Amino acid sequence: MSTVRITSGIYKNAKLQVPPSAHPMGERERTATFNSIGDAIKNATVLDAFAGSGSLGLESLSRGATSADFLDNDREAKRVIAENAKRLGVWEETAYFAGNLPNQYDIIFADPPYDNPQLQVVEKLLNFLCPSGLLVLSLSRTLPTPTFPGLTQLSDKTYARARILIYQKD
């Protein structure tokens, strides 16, 4: 099993396990993404959708988010996310969901598989985004820029194979 590390915050350099089915956002992209959203992460409620290893949600907690929930339909991802959260001692600040979400979120990270971006699922997740909340979407750089009703695109950056798009709810 491969690993990634948390790039900043109180858990900086902590290694996270990555399930074989996941394609975690690279450290360079993750660092740039968190730099782009800046202080919005402080005291935020976060959803890490298509979570894989949980690296985006756990990085959020490291950088000052108050909670991180995880959404992924892969059983191995659920196990790995739980192990990663327990290893960091943040199990109490996290929850894992395979279906209905109970909360509204300040920030939703969506990093779907590049070969199946599932934009219809991403659009459904927007029902759980707070007013003025942020959607951070990672897609293959070859895909056209998606638009979502009620969201304004703030940023579009390309890194190797990935495009990181940031939207804000109107």
mmCIF file of the C-alpha atoms, coordinates in Angstrom:
data_MODEL
# 
_entry.id   MODEL 
# 
loop_
_atom_site.group_PDB 
_atom_site.id 
_atom_site.type_symbol 
_atom_site.label_atom_id 
_atom_site.label_alt_id 
_atom_site.label_comp_id 
_atom_site.label_asym_id 
_atom_site.label_entity_id 
_atom_site.label_seq_id 
_atom_site.pdbx_PDB_ins_code 
_atom_site.Cartn_x 
_atom_site.Cartn_y 
_atom_site.Cartn_z 
_atom_site.occupancy 
_atom_site.B_iso_or_equiv 
_atom_site.pdbx_formal_charge 
_atom_site.auth_seq_id 
_atom_site.auth_comp_id 
_atom_site.auth_asym_id 
_atom_site.auth_atom_id 
_atom_site.pdbx_PDB_model_num 
ATOM 1   C CA . MET A 1 1   ? 0.000   0.000  0.000   1.00 0.00 ? 1   MET A CA 1 
ATOM 2   C CA . SER A 1 2   ? 1.371   3.423  -0.917  1.00 0.00 ? 2   SER A CA 1 
ATOM 3   C CA . THR A 1 3   ? 1.418   6.513  1.296   1.00 0.00 ? 3   THR A CA 1 
ATOM 4   C CA . VAL A 1 4   ? 1.038   10.283 1.057   1.00 0.00 ? 4   VAL A CA 1 
ATOM 5   C CA . ARG A 1 5   ? 1.967   12.826 3.665   1.00 0.00 ? 5   ARG A CA 1 
ATOM 6   C CA . ILE A 1 6   ? 0.151   15.770 5.177   1.00 0.00 ? 6   ILE A CA 1 
ATOM 7   C CA . THR A 1 7   ? 1.895   18.900 3.921   1.00 0.00 ? 7   THR A CA 1 
ATOM 8   C CA . SER A 1 8   ? 1.110   21.491 6.605   1.00 0.00 ? 8   SER A CA 1 
ATOM 9   C CA . GLY A 1 9   ? -0.491  22.194 9.947   1.00 0.00 ? 9   GLY A CA 1 
ATOM 10  C CA . ILE A 1 10  ? -0.399  20.326 13.230  1.00 0.00 ? 10  ILE A CA 1 
ATOM 11  C CA . TYR A 1 11  ? -0.040  16.916 11.549  1.00 0.00 ? 11  TYR A CA 1 
ATOM 12  C CA . LYS A 1 12  ? 2.583   18.070 9.032   1.00 0.00 ? 12  LYS A CA 1 
ATOM 13  C CA . ASN A 1 13  ? 4.618   15.166 7.581   1.00 0.00 ? 13  ASN A CA 1 
ATOM 14  C CA . ALA A 1 14  ? 2.284   12.501 9.020   1.00 0.00 ? 14  ALA A CA 1 
ATOM 15  C CA . LYS A 1 15  ? 2.046   9.613  6.562   1.00 0.00 ? 15  LYS A CA 1 
ATOM 16  C CA . LEU A 1 16  ? -1.358  8.402  5.401   1.00 0.00 ? 16  LEU A CA 1 
ATOM 17  C CA . GLN A 1 17  ? -2.063  5.020  3.852   1.00 0.00 ? 17  GLN A CA 1 
ATOM 18  C CA . VAL A 1 18  ? -3.632  5.016  0.394   1.00 0.00 ? 18  VAL A CA 1 
ATOM 19  C CA . PRO A 1 19  ? -5.887  2.151  -0.752  1.00 0.00 ? 19  PRO A CA 1 
ATOM 20  C CA . PRO A 1 20  ? -4.896  0.597  -4.110  1.00 0.00 ? 20  PRO A CA 1 
ATOM 21  C CA . SER A 1 21  ? -8.100  1.858  -5.753  1.00 0.00 ? 21  SER A CA 1 
ATOM 22  C CA . ALA A 1 22  ? -7.425  5.531  -4.893  1.00 0.00 ? 22  ALA A CA 1 
ATOM 23  C CA . HIS A 1 23  ? -5.584  8.247  -6.817  1.00 0.00 ? 23  HIS A CA 1 
ATOM 24  C CA . PRO A 1 24  ? -4.804  10.808 -4.107  1.00 0.00 ? 24  PRO A CA 1 
ATOM 25  C CA . MET A 1 25  ? -4.185  14.407 -5.028  1.00 0.00 ? 25  MET A CA 1 
ATOM 26  C CA . GLY A 1 26  ? -0.424  14.968 -5.183  1.00 0.00 ? 26  GLY A CA 1 
ATOM 27  C CA . GLU A 1 27  ? 1.387   16.987 -2.528  1.00 0.00 ? 27  GLU A CA 1 
ATOM 28  C CA . ARG A 1 28  ? 2.121   19.870 -4.906  1.00 0.00 ? 28  ARG A CA 1 
ATOM 29  C CA . GLU A 1 29  ? -1.534  20.106 -5.968  1.00 0.00 ? 29  GLU A CA 1 
ATOM 30  C CA . ARG A 1 30  ? -2.793  19.743 -2.398  1.00 0.00 ? 30  ARG A CA 1 
ATOM 31  C CA . THR A 1 31  ? -0.455  22.468 -1.120  1.00 0.00 ? 31  THR A CA 1 
ATOM 32  C CA . ALA A 1 32  ? -1.461  24.831 -3.948  1.00 0.00 ? 32  ALA A CA 1 
ATOM 33  C CA . THR A 1 33  ? -5.159  24.087 -3.378  1.00 0.00 ? 33  THR A CA 1 
ATOM 34  C CA . PHE A 1 34  ? -4.996  24.826 0.337   1.00 0.00 ? 34  PHE A CA 1 
ATOM 35  C CA . ASN A 1 35  ? -2.973  27.977 -0.345  1.00 0.00 ? 35  ASN A CA 1 
ATOM 36  C CA . SER A 1 36  ? -5.716  29.056 -2.780  1.00 0.00 ? 36  SER A CA 1 
ATOM 37  C CA . ILE A 1 37  ? -8.500  28.676 -0.231  1.00 0.00 ? 37  ILE A CA 1 
ATOM 38  C CA . GLY A 1 38  ? -6.381  30.269 2.509   1.00 0.00 ? 38  GLY A CA 1 
ATOM 39  C CA . ASP A 1 39  ? -8.072  31.029 5.806   1.00 0.00 ? 39  ASP A CA 1 
ATOM 40  C CA . ALA A 1 40  ? -11.419 29.653 4.611   1.00 0.00 ? 40  ALA A CA 1 
ATOM 41  C CA . ILE A 1 41  ? -10.249 26.316 6.061   1.00 0.00 ? 41  ILE A CA 1 
ATOM 42  C CA . LYS A 1 42  ? -10.069 27.720 9.621   1.00 0.00 ? 42  LYS A CA 1 
ATOM 43  C CA . ASN A 1 43  ? -13.037 26.463 11.676  1.00 0.00 ? 43  ASN A CA 1 
ATOM 44  C CA . ALA A 1 44  ? -14.648 25.043 8.523   1.00 0.00 ? 44  ALA A CA 1 
ATOM 45  C CA . THR A 1 45  ? -16.834 21.985 8.267   1.00 0.00 ? 45  THR A CA 1 
ATOM 46  C CA . VAL A 1 46  ? -15.455 19.864 5.426   1.00 0.00 ? 46  VAL A CA 1 
ATOM 47  C CA . LEU A 1 47  ? -16.703 17.053 3.228   1.00 0.00 ? 47  LEU A CA 1 
ATOM 48  C CA . ASP A 1 48  ? -14.077 14.928 1.466   1.00 0.00 ? 48  ASP A CA 1 
ATOM 49  C CA . ALA A 1 49  ? -16.077 13.264 -1.346  1.00 0.00 ? 49  ALA A CA 1 
ATOM 50  C CA . PHE A 1 50  ? -14.597 10.379 -3.342  1.00 0.00 ? 50  PHE A CA 1 
ATOM 51  C CA . ALA A 1 51  ? -12.306 10.341 -0.317  1.00 0.00 ? 51  ALA A CA 1 
ATOM 52  C CA . GLY A 1 52  ? -9.977  7.392  -1.065  1.00 0.00 ? 52  GLY A CA 1 
ATOM 53  C CA . SER A 1 53  ? -7.345  7.839  1.649   1.00 0.00 ? 53  SER A CA 1 
ATOM 54  C CA . GLY A 1 54  ? -9.079  10.799 3.295   1.00 0.00 ? 54  GLY A CA 1 
ATOM 55  C CA . SER A 1 55  ? -6.042  12.984 2.622   1.00 0.00 ? 55  SER A CA 1 
ATOM 56  C CA . LEU A 1 56  ? -8.038  16.145 1.791   1.00 0.00 ? 56  LEU A CA 1 
ATOM 57  C CA . GLY A 1 57  ? -10.236 15.917 4.878   1.00 0.00 ? 57  GLY A CA 1 
ATOM 58  C CA . LEU A 1 58  ? -7.341  15.001 7.167   1.00 0.00 ? 58  LEU A CA 1 
ATOM 59  C CA . GLU A 1 59  ? -5.190  17.795 5.706   1.00 0.00 ? 59  GLU A CA 1 
ATOM 60  C CA . SER A 1 60  ? -8.129  20.123 6.421   1.00 0.00 ? 60  SER A CA 1 
ATOM 61  C CA . LEU A 1 61  ? -8.168  19.087 10.084  1.00 0.00 ? 61  LEU A CA 1 
ATOM 62  C CA . SER A 1 62  ? -4.400  19.576 10.234  1.00 0.00 ? 62  SER A CA 1 
ATOM 63  C CA . ARG A 1 63  ? -4.868  23.125 8.940   1.00 0.00 ? 63  ARG A CA 1 
ATOM 64  C CA . GLY A 1 64  ? -7.644  24.122 11.364  1.00 0.00 ? 64  GLY A CA 1 
ATOM 65  C CA . ALA A 1 65  ? -10.993 22.749 10.132  1.00 0.00 ? 65  ALA A CA 1 
ATOM 66  C CA . THR A 1 66  ? -13.342 21.814 12.975  1.00 0.00 ? 66  THR A CA 1 
ATOM 67  C CA . SER A 1 67  ? -14.641 18.620 11.358  1.00 0.00 ? 67  SER A CA 1 
ATOM 68  C CA . ALA A 1 68  ? -14.208 16.446 8.310   1.00 0.00 ? 68  ALA A CA 1 
ATOM 69  C CA . ASP A 1 69  ? -16.692 13.953 6.930   1.00 0.00 ? 69  ASP A CA 1 
ATOM 70  C CA . PHE A 1 70  ? -15.772 11.387 4.303   1.00 0.00 ? 70  PHE A CA 1 
ATOM 71  C CA . LEU A 1 71  ? -17.793 9.938  1.446   1.00 0.00 ? 71  LEU A CA 1 
ATOM 72  C CA . ASP A 1 72  ? -16.617 6.991  -0.652  1.00 0.00 ? 72  ASP A CA 1 
ATOM 73  C CA . ASN A 1 73  ? -18.389 3.818  -1.758  1.00 0.00 ? 73  ASN A CA 1 
ATOM 74  C CA . ASP A 1 74  ? -15.269 1.612  -1.568  1.00 0.00 ? 74  ASP A CA 1 
ATOM 75  C CA . ARG A 1 75  ? -15.068 -0.674 1.477   1.00 0.00 ? 75  ARG A CA 1 
ATOM 76  C CA . GLU A 1 76  ? -11.249 -0.639 1.520   1.00 0.00 ? 76  GLU A CA 1 
ATOM 77  C CA . ALA A 1 77  ? -11.276 3.188  1.419   1.00 0.00 ? 77  ALA A CA 1 
ATOM 78  C CA . LYS A 1 78  ? -13.535 3.253  4.473   1.00 0.00 ? 78  LYS A CA 1 
ATOM 79  C CA . ARG A 1 79  ? -11.121 0.993  6.383   1.00 0.00 ? 79  ARG A CA 1 
ATOM 80  C CA . VAL A 1 80  ? -8.057  3.028  5.372   1.00 0.00 ? 80  VAL A CA 1 
ATOM 81  C CA . ILE A 1 81  ? -9.709  6.374  6.218   1.00 0.00 ? 81  ILE A CA 1 
ATOM 82  C CA . ALA A 1 82  ? -10.646 5.048  9.669   1.00 0.00 ? 82  ALA A CA 1 
ATOM 83  C CA . GLU A 1 83  ? -7.077  3.828  10.271  1.00 0.00 ? 83  GLU A CA 1 
ATOM 84  C CA . ASN A 1 84  ? -5.605  7.148  9.110   1.00 0.00 ? 84  ASN A CA 1 
ATOM 85  C CA . ALA A 1 85  ? -7.975  9.166  11.340  1.00 0.00 ? 85  ALA A CA 1 
ATOM 86  C CA . LYS A 1 86  ? -7.269  6.955  14.359  1.00 0.00 ? 86  LYS A CA 1 
ATOM 87  C CA . ARG A 1 87  ? -3.503  7.137  13.791  1.00 0.00 ? 87  ARG A CA 1 
ATOM 88  C CA . LEU A 1 88  ? -3.730  10.962 13.841  1.00 0.00 ? 88  LEU A CA 1 
ATOM 89  C CA . GLY A 1 89  ? -6.015  10.924 16.890  1.00 0.00 ? 89  GLY A CA 1 
ATOM 90  C CA . VAL A 1 90  ? -8.834  12.749 15.078  1.00 0.00 ? 90  VAL A CA 1 
ATOM 91  C CA . TRP A 1 91  ? -11.403 9.964  14.998  1.00 0.00 ? 91  TRP A CA 1 
ATOM 92  C CA . GLU A 1 92  ? -13.789 12.086 17.103  1.00 0.00 ? 92  GLU A CA 1 
ATOM 93  C CA . GLU A 1 93  ? -13.704 14.938 14.545  1.00 0.00 ? 93  GLU A CA 1 
ATOM 94  C CA . THR A 1 94  ? -14.558 12.675 11.601  1.00 0.00 ? 94  THR A CA 1 
ATOM 95  C CA . ALA A 1 95  ? -17.462 10.658 10.271  1.00 0.00 ? 95  ALA A CA 1 
ATOM 96  C CA . TYR A 1 96  ? -17.764 8.300  7.323   1.00 0.00 ? 96  TYR A CA 1 
ATOM 97  C CA . PHE A 1 97  ? -20.851 8.125  5.120   1.00 0.00 ? 97  PHE A CA 1 
ATOM 98  C CA . ALA A 1 98  ? -21.726 5.812  2.291   1.00 0.00 ? 98  ALA A CA 1 
ATOM 99  C CA . GLY A 1 99  ? -25.126 7.361  1.663   1.00 0.00 ? 99  GLY A CA 1 
ATOM 100 C CA . ASN A 1 100 ? -27.113 10.300 3.038   1.00 0.00 ? 100 ASN A CA 1 
ATOM 101 C CA . LEU A 1 101 ? -25.163 13.196 4.487   1.00 0.00 ? 101 LEU A CA 1 
ATOM 102 C CA . PRO A 1 102 ? -26.416 14.800 7.700   1.00 0.00 ? 102 PRO A CA 1 
ATOM 103 C CA . ASN A 1 103 ? -24.676 18.176 7.496   1.00 0.00 ? 103 ASN A CA 1 
ATOM 104 C CA . GLN A 1 104 ? -24.143 21.375 5.580   1.00 0.00 ? 104 GLN A CA 1 
ATOM 105 C CA . TYR A 1 105 ? -20.508 22.035 4.721   1.00 0.00 ? 105 TYR A CA 1 
ATOM 106 C CA . ASP A 1 106 ? -18.379 25.149 4.374   1.00 0.00 ? 106 ASP A CA 1 
ATOM 107 C CA . ILE A 1 107 ? -16.058 23.340 1.943   1.00 0.00 ? 107 ILE A CA 1 
ATOM 108 C CA . ILE A 1 108 ? -16.661 20.283 -0.223  1.00 0.00 ? 108 ILE A CA 1 
ATOM 109 C CA . PHE A 1 109 ? -13.636 18.616 -1.804  1.00 0.00 ? 109 PHE A CA 1 
ATOM 110 C CA . ALA A 1 110 ? -14.605 16.399 -4.744  1.00 0.00 ? 110 ALA A CA 1 
ATOM 111 C CA . ASP A 1 111 ? -11.829 14.316 -6.308  1.00 0.00 ? 111 ASP A CA 1 
ATOM 112 C CA . PRO A 1 112 ? -13.654 11.733 -8.445  1.00 0.00 ? 112 PRO A CA 1 
ATOM 113 C CA . PRO A 1 113 ? -11.820 9.171  -10.576 1.00 0.00 ? 113 PRO A CA 1 
ATOM 114 C CA . TYR A 1 114 ? -10.439 10.847 -13.699 1.00 0.00 ? 114 TYR A CA 1 
ATOM 115 C CA . ASP A 1 115 ? -11.889 8.146  -15.956 1.00 0.00 ? 115 ASP A CA 1 
ATOM 116 C CA . ASN A 1 116 ? -15.371 8.606  -14.423 1.00 0.00 ? 116 ASN A CA 1 
ATOM 117 C CA . PRO A 1 117 ? -15.819 12.178 -13.100 1.00 0.00 ? 117 PRO A CA 1 
ATOM 118 C CA . GLN A 1 118 ? -19.426 11.581 -11.942 1.00 0.00 ? 118 GLN A CA 1 
ATOM 119 C CA . LEU A 1 119 ? -20.391 15.239 -12.280 1.00 0.00 ? 119 LEU A CA 1 
ATOM 120 C CA . GLN A 1 120 ? -24.041 14.347 -11.619 1.00 0.00 ? 120 GLN A CA 1 
ATOM 121 C CA . VAL A 1 121 ? -22.977 13.133 -8.126  1.00 0.00 ? 121 VAL A CA 1 
ATOM 122 C CA . VAL A 1 122 ? -20.937 16.298 -7.600  1.00 0.00 ? 122 VAL A CA 1 
ATOM 123 C CA . GLU A 1 123 ? -23.994 18.365 -8.516  1.00 0.00 ? 123 GLU A CA 1 
ATOM 124 C CA . LYS A 1 124 ? -26.095 16.486 -5.920  1.00 0.00 ? 124 LYS A CA 1 
ATOM 125 C CA . LEU A 1 125 ? -23.453 17.210 -3.277  1.00 0.00 ? 125 LEU A CA 1 
ATOM 126 C CA . LEU A 1 126 ? -24.059 20.925 -3.801  1.00 0.00 ? 126 LEU A CA 1 
ATOM 127 C CA . ASN A 1 127 ? -27.294 20.516 -1.816  1.00 0.00 ? 127 ASN A CA 1 
ATOM 128 C CA . PHE A 1 128 ? -25.038 20.143 1.225   1.00 0.00 ? 128 PHE A CA 1 
ATOM 129 C CA . LEU A 1 129 ? -22.931 23.256 0.576   1.00 0.00 ? 129 LEU A CA 1 
ATOM 130 C CA . CYS A 1 130 ? -23.514 26.223 2.918   1.00 0.00 ? 130 CYS A CA 1 
ATOM 131 C CA . PRO A 1 131 ? -24.274 29.673 1.502   1.00 0.00 ? 131 PRO A CA 1 
ATOM 132 C CA . SER A 1 132 ? -20.958 31.179 0.320   1.00 0.00 ? 132 SER A CA 1 
ATOM 133 C CA . GLY A 1 133 ? -19.389 27.713 0.701   1.00 0.00 ? 133 GLY A CA 1 
ATOM 134 C CA . LEU A 1 134 ? -16.600 26.448 -1.554  1.00 0.00 ? 134 LEU A CA 1 
ATOM 135 C CA . LEU A 1 135 ? -16.522 23.493 -3.921  1.00 0.00 ? 135 LEU A CA 1 
ATOM 136 C CA . VAL A 1 136 ? -12.991 22.323 -4.732  1.00 0.00 ? 136 VAL A CA 1 
ATOM 137 C CA . LEU A 1 137 ? -13.151 19.996 -7.730  1.00 0.00 ? 137 LEU A CA 1 
ATOM 138 C CA . SER A 1 138 ? -10.265 17.955 -9.130  1.00 0.00 ? 138 SER A CA 1 
ATOM 139 C CA . LEU A 1 139 ? -10.674 16.670 -12.689 1.00 0.00 ? 139 LEU A CA 1 
ATOM 140 C CA . SER A 1 140 ? -8.578  15.435 -15.558 1.00 0.00 ? 140 SER A CA 1 
ATOM 141 C CA . ARG A 1 141 ? -7.112  18.398 -17.431 1.00 0.00 ? 141 ARG A CA 1 
ATOM 142 C CA . THR A 1 142 ? -8.593  17.015 -20.649 1.00 0.00 ? 142 THR A CA 1 
ATOM 143 C CA . LEU A 1 143 ? -12.208 17.521 -19.539 1.00 0.00 ? 143 LEU A CA 1 
ATOM 144 C CA . PRO A 1 144 ? -14.195 20.667 -20.351 1.00 0.00 ? 144 PRO A CA 1 
ATOM 145 C CA . THR A 1 145 ? -14.883 23.105 -17.520 1.00 0.00 ? 145 THR A CA 1 
ATOM 146 C CA . PRO A 1 146 ? -18.142 22.151 -15.812 1.00 0.00 ? 146 PRO A CA 1 
ATOM 147 C CA . THR A 1 147 ? -20.654 24.774 -14.744 1.00 0.00 ? 147 THR A CA 1 
ATOM 148 C CA . PHE A 1 148 ? -22.986 24.358 -11.796 1.00 0.00 ? 148 PHE A CA 1 
ATOM 149 C CA . PRO A 1 149 ? -26.190 26.325 -11.150 1.00 0.00 ? 149 PRO A CA 1 
ATOM 150 C CA . GLY A 1 150 ? -25.797 28.704 -8.224  1.00 0.00 ? 150 GLY A CA 1 
ATOM 151 C CA . LEU A 1 151 ? -21.984 28.558 -8.209  1.00 0.00 ? 151 LEU A CA 1 
ATOM 152 C CA . THR A 1 152 ? -19.402 31.064 -9.418  1.00 0.00 ? 152 THR A CA 1 
ATOM 153 C CA . GLN A 1 153 ? -16.035 29.779 -10.589 1.00 0.00 ? 153 GLN A CA 1 
ATOM 154 C CA . LEU A 1 154 ? -13.199 31.453 -8.675  1.00 0.00 ? 154 LEU A CA 1 
ATOM 155 C CA . SER A 1 155 ? -10.166 29.552 -9.919  1.00 0.00 ? 155 SER A CA 1 
ATOM 156 C CA . ASP A 1 156 ? -8.973  27.053 -12.545 1.00 0.00 ? 156 ASP A CA 1 
ATOM 157 C CA . LYS A 1 157 ? -5.406  25.763 -12.253 1.00 0.00 ? 157 LYS A CA 1 
ATOM 158 C CA . THR A 1 158 ? -3.692  22.917 -14.105 1.00 0.00 ? 158 THR A CA 1 
ATOM 159 C CA . TYR A 1 159 ? -1.015  20.660 -12.583 1.00 0.00 ? 159 TYR A CA 1 
ATOM 160 C CA . ALA A 1 160 ? 0.350   17.821 -14.776 1.00 0.00 ? 160 ALA A CA 1 
ATOM 161 C CA . ARG A 1 161 ? -2.743  15.613 -15.346 1.00 0.00 ? 161 ARG A CA 1 
ATOM 162 C CA . ALA A 1 162 ? -5.014  17.450 -12.896 1.00 0.00 ? 162 ALA A CA 1 
ATOM 163 C CA . ARG A 1 163 ? -7.171  20.548 -13.016 1.00 0.00 ? 163 ARG A CA 1 
ATOM 164 C CA . ILE A 1 164 ? -8.229  22.039 -9.712  1.00 0.00 ? 164 ILE A CA 1 
ATOM 165 C CA . LEU A 1 165 ? -11.340 24.207 -9.981  1.00 0.00 ? 165 LEU A CA 1 
ATOM 166 C CA . ILE A 1 166 ? -12.679 26.262 -7.096  1.00 0.00 ? 166 ILE A CA 1 
ATOM 167 C CA . TYR A 1 167 ? -16.275 27.471 -7.056  1.00 0.00 ? 167 TYR A CA 1 
ATOM 168 C CA . GLN A 1 168 ? -18.237 29.514 -4.526  1.00 0.00 ? 168 GLN A CA 1 
ATOM 169 C CA . LYS A 1 169 ? -21.939 29.214 -3.819  1.00 0.00 ? 169 LYS A CA 1 
ATOM 170 C CA . ASP A 1 170 ? -23.844 32.398 -4.706  1.00 0.00 ? 170 ASP A CA 1 
# 
